[in-house]
């Protein structure tokens, strides 16, 4: 089983003006703006821009994105240097699916602040959402030029390389991410999952470090158990499957994994056959896996394994060998 991670949690915060929120903020600011309209001489452009910006934030909190866009634009019309309004405008465009508009805003911001890691990372993520992987890669590499151990950039570059099936390059980016945050479960799993394609032996201790974080994600735990079992690291594989069974005692895939661990790895026949029976009762029917198990168990366990499979009609009868007599030969004259 292969578990494909999604993009790392995007750093795309909305820069807010304070704790006053939504409708209350809109009402208060509306009163102030009405008052200001009657006495505009004491309201400076930047001050009014800030109030429009705050109203835009409040509309964003209410999910009224069109009004938020309107007020962010009003703010920028009065003060083009209000970077927070531009950044939040880009975020609204992303939420609306207007990704090219978000790119335009972010490129303008980067032109004014070329050293901003946040802006470059955000732009990379927007390109990622657009499906423009080459541009996303270029922008993430720009982030690393400014911040060599930026975890999200390393993670997403690792994912890009993994999707290209360049597993060594993927593993290297993820190794650096783990170096930066050595206890991060998500990073450890992604690193091990890339490394297993390059060097299964080196991946095993990384998978174990992932298990040390006490993960609960069923898909990742099963992928961990399967990778370790395939590499014949049966003890940590058992630990991964047990973590699934602690949450889901009748999980057919985890039960089958435990059956393989005990029948093939630990060679405890009674326990392994018990897990196999439970897996089959829970609905495990993967014929390729069952065939591989039958071929891998010690010879003394093969009859008992085949008996369980035959009772449920899960295995095709063995092909007759070339030396076996045909029906005609066996019938006699």
N, C-alpha and C positions, 0 to 999 in steps of 0.2 A: 504493500500500500504506500502510495506517495502522497504526502501532504504538502500542497503548494501554498506557501504563505502569501498573503496579500501585501500591498504596500504598507510600509511602516507608518504608524500613526503620524499624520501630517502636522507639521508645525504651521498652523494657519490660525493664530489667535485673532480675535477681534479686539482691537485696541479700544478700550472703553474710557469714559470720562469720569467714572466714579460709581458710587453705589446706588444712586437714585435710578429707578428703572421705569421702563415701559410707560403705561398710560399716565401715571402720576407725573413723571418727568415731562411728558408731552404737554400736559395741562399747565404745569408751572411755567415752562418755557414759552408756551403760547401767550400766556398773560404778559410775560416780560417783553415778548416781541411786539405785542399790540401796544404796550406802553412806549416801547422804543420808536414805533412808527409815528407816534405823535410828537416825538422830540428827538429827531434823528441827529441833532447836532452833537449830542454827547455820546453817541454810539459809534465807536470806531469799527472799521471794516473787519479787522482780525477778531474783535470781540464778538461781533455778530456772526462771523464765520464759525466761531467756536460753539455758539448756541445752535446754529443750524446743524453742526456736526453732532452735538449731543442729541438733538431731536432725531437725526438719522439713526443713531445708536438705539434710541428707544423704539423707533419703528422696526428696526431689525429684530430687537428682542420680541416684538409682537408678531414677527413673521410677515410683516407687511413690506416686502422687499422693494416693490415699486416706489413706495413713499420714502423708504430709506435711501434709494438711489437719488430721488429728487432732492432730498435735503443734503446729501453728501455733495451733489453737484452744486447746489446753492452755496455751500460752504467753500468749495474750491473756486467758484466764480469770484468770491470776495477775497480769498487768500490761497493762492496757488502753492504756497509753501507749507500748507497744512498737510503734512505727509500722512498723518493718522487717518484723515478723511479719505485720501487716495487709497491707502491700504485697505480700509474697510470697504470702499467702493469695489475694489478688486474682489474682496471676499464675497460680497453680494452677487457680483457677476458669476462667480463660481457656483454659488448656491442656486442661481437661476439657470445654470448650464450655458452661460454666455462666456465660454472659455476664451475665444479670441479677444473679446473686450477686456477680460481680466489680464491677458498677456500684454495688451497695449498699455494698460495702466501700470503694470509692474515694470515694464521696460522703461517707461518714463521715470518711475521712481528710482530705478537702478542708475539711470543717467545722472540723477541728482545725488545719489548716494552709492557709488560703485563699490564701497567696502562693506556694504550691509550683507551679512551672511543670511539673515532672515529673508530679505527680499529675494536673493538668489535661490535659496531653498524653496521658497514659495513658488517662484517662477518655474523651477524644475518640476515641482509637484503638479502644477497646472499643465505643463507639457505632458507629464506622465498621464494625467487624466485624459488629455486629448488623444493619447495613443502615439504621440510623437516621441518615440523612445530615443532617437538619436539626439534630439534637442534636450530631452530630460537628462541624458547621460552627460552631455556637454555642460549643462548648468550644475549638475551635482559635482562634477569635477572642479568647476569654479569654486564651489563651496569648500571642497577639500583643499584647494590652493590657499584659501583664507583661513580654514580651520581643519587641519589634517585629521583630527579624530572626531569629526562631527558624525555622531552615531546614525542619524537618519539618512544622511547622504551615503554613508558606507553601506547601510542596510539596503537601500534602494538600488545602489550600484551593484551590490551582490545579487539582488533579485534580477536585475536586468541581465547580468552575465549568466545567471542560472537559466533564464528563459532562452538564452542563446545557446545553451548547452556547453558553455565555457566554464566548467565546474571548478577548475583550478583557480581561475581569476575570481570567480564568485567566492570561493572559500577564502581567498586572501583578503578581499574586502571585509568579509564577515569576521575573519580572525581579528582584524584591526578594530572592528566594532566591539567585539567581545573584550579585547584588551582595554577598551575605554570603559566598558560597563560589564565587568566579569560576572555579575550575579543576575543579569537580565535573562529571564527564561526564554523570552521570544528570540533574543539574539543567539543564545546557546543552541536552541533547537535549529534555527536557520543555518548556523555554522556547521553543526553536525550533519544536517541534512545535505549540505553541499559537499562536505568533506567525505561523506560515505561513498560518493562517486569517484573520488580521487584516491583516497587511502582509507579503506574501511577500518584498519587497525587503529589509526589515529582518531577516527570518528568515535570509537567506542567510549573512551574516557570523557569526551565532550558530551555524548548522550548521557553518561552517568552524572555529569555535572548538571545537566538539564533536569534529570530526575531528582537531584538534590534540592531543587527549588520547589519541590512538592507540587508539580503541575496538576491540573485537573482537566485539561482539554482532551477529550476522548480521541479525536482524530490524531493529534500529535502523539499521544501516548501509544496508540496502536502503531503508528508509523515508526516510533522509536523501538517498540518491541519487535516489529517485523525486521527492521534494519539490523538490530542486534542479533536476532535469531538467525537471519540469513548469514551474518558474519560469524556465526557459531559462538557468540558471546552469550551463553545461555543464562548465566546468573543475573546479569542486569536486564536481560529480556524478560525473565520471570518477574522481576521487580516492576517493569513497565506494565505488563499485563495485569499484575495484581492490583496496580493502582487503578486500572479501569474496572476490575471486578469489585473493588471496594465501593465504587459508586454504582455499578451496574452488574449485579451478580449473575445475570443471565445473558451477558453480552456474548453472542456466539463466536465472534472473531477473537476476542480475548481468551475465551475458553479453549478454542482450537489452538491458539498460540501456546497456552499452558500445556496442552496435550503434547505438542511437539517438543517443548522444553523438557518435559518429564520422560517422554518415550525415546527421544533421540539424544538429548543432551545429558540429562541426569541419569537416564536408564532406570527409572523407578516405574516398573510396568504397571502395578496396580493403580498408583496415583494417576499415571498418564492415561490409562484406559478409562478411568473415571472421568477425567476432564474431557476425553474424546466423546464419551457417551453424553455428557452434559452439553457439549457443543452441538452434537447432532440433534439432540432433543430441542435445543434452542433454535435450530433451523440452519445450521451451517451446511452448505451444499456445494462449495467450490470444488469442482472435480479435479482441477489441476493441482490444487493444494493437497487434496486427499490422496491423489495418485503419488505425489512427491513424498507424502508421509509414509505411505505403504512401502515405497521403495527405500526409504531411509531408516525405518525402524530395524532393530536387530532381528535376525531370522526367527528367534523364539517368540517374538511378539507379533509377527506378521499374520499368523492364523487368527489371533484374537482381534486384530484390527480389521482384517478382511471380513470376519464374521459380523462385526458391528455394521460395516458398510453394506454387506449383502443383505442384512436384515431390513435395511431401509431402502434397498434398491438403488443405492447411490453409485455403484461402480459397474461399468460394463464388464461382461465376462472376459477373461483373458483370451487374446487371439491364439488359435491353435498354432503350434510350432510346425515348421516344415517337416519335422520327423514324425509328427503325430499321424496315426493312420486315419485315412478319410473314412466317411461313413460306409462307402462302398467296399473299401478294403476290410473294414471290421465285420461286414455282414457275412462274409464267407461265400462259398459257391452256391 
